[in-house]
Amino acid sequence: MSAALLGRVHGAVIELDAPVPELEGQRVRLIVETVDESADPKMLQAAWDAWLVRSPDGPIVDEDDDPEFP
């Protein structure tokens, strides 16, 4: 079983946001990477939408000016 969980590091202790009961007592491999919590999901969606519309690789527009994605 593998799962992606979020948590916080406190010294040598990692406090997870949710329990993982199926793995209780088992040895696990842990890969730690930072999470950019400053990114607002609405801002990211707006940036993605703008990129889709304005980038050279953005959508193809049909005769009704509706975007179509290949």
Secondary structure by P-SEA (a helix, b strand, c coil): cbbbbbbbbcccbbbbcccccccccbbbbbbbbbbcccccaaaaaaaaaaaaaccccccccccccccccc
